[in-house]
């Protein structure tokens, strides 16, 4: 394969404008081959168009000349760090962050000169180019040389970091992106934010959520308990202080939400709080103007262990 991806599409009579984003097109029957590791030429099975959400220009020395590669921030290339004898796969965006932190880091790229000889990375700069980007899949080696340097099948991501197979992200019926942020106040606590990116099984009604996970405990039901308790009167909040009630009896009084979370870490305390919610809900649910299905949902959401 020679030339650009756009010229390849022209040769294959594929209209790049009509291609959908992130939907690979099978070209395995077109007998398109590209140079891979060890000087072999491997069959290209798929080509995909990706929306430009941030591009970089990779500048490097190639023999006695200079070359460049324009790619997305998620594109993976093979790099040697500080004269290590083994290369690793890094996303270009992550490599840019690494260079920013350590400007003295020596970085080489894997070239196709003389059996995959390392070549010096000269610069890595963000690009203002807003054109759509294209990528390919080479199934046998999962890597290929583009403009002289070794690239990975980044349409699916490197096999070392994508569980379930290289094609999982694009062939799965449901795809969820997870983000975990450690708490600055409570050791071992993380705020987890799942986001549904694709769902072919049902309409996406609620695309995002947020909950807490505690190391050694699991998913914390704190926010659900706190919200339900406030609505039905199990909890009274006065400024920063919070009081947990059993009828008119004060069960617990804390000065902050963090203290209440610490209280809930204990499984017995969580069960006790759950029982207080159920008890109070049985008393007041007649005062709420809700349908039966909503009341049943309330009962099933806060379960006593």
HELIX and SHEET records of a PDB file:
HELIX    1   1 UNK A    5  UNK A   11  1                                   7    
HELIX    2   2 UNK A   16  UNK A   18  5                                   3    
HELIX    3   3 UNK A   28  UNK A   30  5                                   3    
HELIX    4   4 UNK A   37  UNK A   39  5                                   3    
HELIX    5   5 UNK A   92  UNK A  101  1                                  10    
HELIX    6   6 UNK A  168  UNK A  171  1                                   4    
HELIX    7   7 UNK A  222  UNK A  232  1                                  11    
HELIX    8   8 UNK A  257  UNK A  265  1                                   9    
HELIX    9   9 UNK A  267  UNK A  284  1                                  18    
HELIX   10  10 UNK A  285  UNK A  287  5                                   3    
HELIX   11  11 UNK A  292  UNK A  301  1                                  10    
SHEET    1   A 3 UNK A  25  UNK A  26  0                                        
SHEET    2   A 3 UNK A  46  UNK A  50 -1                                        
SHEET    3   A 3 UNK A 133  UNK A 137 -1                                        
SHEET    1   B 2 UNK A  33  UNK A  35  0                                        
SHEET    2   B 2 UNK A  41  UNK A  43 -1                                        
SHEET    1   C 6 UNK A  65  UNK A  72  0                                        
SHEET    2   C 6 UNK A  55  UNK A  62 -1                                        
SHEET    3   C 6 UNK A 118  UNK A 127 -1                                        
SHEET    4   C 6 UNK A 107  UNK A 110 -1                                        
SHEET    5   C 6 UNK A  76  UNK A  81 -1                                        
SHEET    6   C 6 UNK A  88  UNK A  91 -1                                        
SHEET    1   D 2 UNK A 143  UNK A 146  0                                        
SHEET    2   D 2 UNK A 149  UNK A 152 -1                                        
SHEET    1   E 4 UNK A 174  UNK A 182  0                                        
SHEET    2   E 4 UNK A 189  UNK A 199 -1                                        
SHEET    3   E 4 UNK A 211  UNK A 214 -1                                        
SHEET    4   E 4 UNK A 218  UNK A 220 -1                                        
SHEET    1   F 3 UNK A 235  UNK A 238  0                                        
SHEET    2   F 3 UNK A 241  UNK A 246 -1                                        
SHEET    3   F 3 UNK A 249  UNK A 254 -1                                        
END                                                                             
